[in-house]
Amino acid sequence: MAPLSYTDTLLAIVGASVAVHLTYKKFESYEPIVAFGLLVLVPSALSALYLPHAVSLAWAALTVFPLFWTSLLTSILIYRLSPWHPLAQYPGPLLCKVSKFYLAFRSLNGKQYIYYDQLHEKYGNVVRIGPNELSICDANAIQPLLGNTGLPKGQFWDGRIPESEVVKPLIAIRDKTEHTRRRRPWTRAFSTNALKGYEELVVKRSTQLVDSLAAEKGVTNLAKWISFFTYDIMSDLAFGGGSEMMAQGDVTGLWHLLEGGQKNAVFMSHVPWLGRLFFRYPKFAAELKAFRAHARSRAVVRKNEGSAYKDIFHHLMDEDGVASERPTAVEVTSDGGLAIIAGSDTTSSAMTHLFFFLMCNPTAYKRLQAEVDQLGNDVLDTTKHAHMPYLNAAINEAMRLLPPILGGSQRTPDKGSGGRMLGSYFLAEGNSAFIPTYSLHRDPRNFSPATDAFYPERWFSEEKRINLEPKVFGNPSEFIHNSAAFIPFSLGPTNCAGKNLAYMEMRMVICMIMQQLDLRFQDGYDPSNWQVDMLDYFVTLKGVLPVIVTPRKGSRY
Ligand code: HEM
């Protein structure tokens, strides 16, 4: 067969690159073998085609590879910016539309929630924050995206979990049927009965926290103490013990490992295919892997040694034998690690933020303390906690202003579904969307007036709210309170499994601390540092919160 003319050969190379683009788009494989085939083998074959126009095969390759890759990138670029792209109608920064790498790099400074907020300020309710991803700051999209008939999880978690972990933790399961199956033991682990069983432990650890704080002389870092508390208690609950951070400090460096891995993780969640690739190299994301390996080893110890009480592991492992299908050991090990990660950082953020806001707002501090003081000897009674209006309003108000997960949970339409209407926005198949929780909670259309200020009173009924000093909410016609737009625990079938435990822990710790101790900022501390030091790596990394703790008059100290 006669060789192709020079022009036809060049056209064949460009055509092949477009075909490779379309193949990638259709099949979306993370497999390195597929990438190798499409990005290396195809241009190698094309180099042979080009050989008649070159002095050697090496020379042909030197011409064909750059041409092939450049036309592939150009094809991708043109498509992403073209009016045919299914998200073309949505506004957003050019660099976000071109590549998700832009956001991945921007996320490294820990301020992506602020960036989303600025984008919504500039572009409106819907912003195209990636070539195939939308951020939707509109309460009408919450139900269709996250609610009971909402969409399955997106690729976000694919880049955070190494492929070698064939059995994924619950939070990373995208298939709805499989997720429902794996969620069942979690539902048992947080039933009313199971929660009752955790109470004694919550009291024990909360007492240890209050004792430790009372013993602190001079300035102490409240954020650190609360983090150690949540880590210790989640280890007790997930694995029947194994952590004594409040007593010994972070001697094994686990808290450091947990936090250290988050920066890598957030980058990879934006470009999951790269995460999959990099995770194969042992030195990549070493902290993340070390933490997960530790969690797995703790699970094995817990399984072999048992526990003196019914912990979360007990229910996940179905040690009561109530499930029709028993979870496998690998599933339980994977989910045990998840319990620590999901349950410690989030709860510690919520509580630390609340104490921060209380110290900034003396009126709210006094109102909460007065309510707590009415408890007297019932301070450990969880049934009373659940009905304390100021306590619960203050917890919600802190999570409204600074939700522990500042961004949102990504969702993607099922393959073959054709896409989904989310309120008045259409999300085509192959694309993802999320609701930016921080921006939604700080949207005056959802919470007004004084949207950015800490006022637990906004959670009260009108008759109670209207006369309270200062009279911020004195004018009912100006008042907006859309509780459907309050989603710190997300929503729907994949919402936070540990929500009730989190509330129980938070209420207990807050009541015990407020009853026994007075907290105030270190002299000269500038509260504006709190948010400046805070880093959003999906979970929130907190800076130092320097406080002076003094036992209250009549306390046990
Ligand atoms: C204030 C504290 C907490 C907050 C704000 C919080 C928030 C969240 C959020 C936003 C999600 C993602 C849900 C989604 O993808 O739609 C989540 C998932 C999850 N959380 Fe929490 N969480 C908290 C405490 C806890 C605790 C104490 C546990 C106990 C182990 C826990 C266990 C989980 C689990 C297992 C998931 C995965 C649920 C699933 O995929 O089905 N969380 N949490």
Boltz pocket constraint, residues with backbone or C-beta under 6 A from the ligand:
constraints:
  - pocket:
      binder: B
      contacts: [[A, 170], [A, 171], [A, 172], [A, 183], [A, 186], [A, 338], [A, 339], [A, 340], [A, 342], [A, 343], [A, 344], [A, 346], [A, 347], [A, 350], [A, 403], [A, 404], [A, 405], [A, 409], [A, 487], [A, 488], [A, 489], [A, 490], [A, 491], [A, 493], [A, 494], [A, 495], [A, 496], [A, 497], [A, 498], [A, 499], [A, 501], [A, 502]]
      max_distance: 6.0
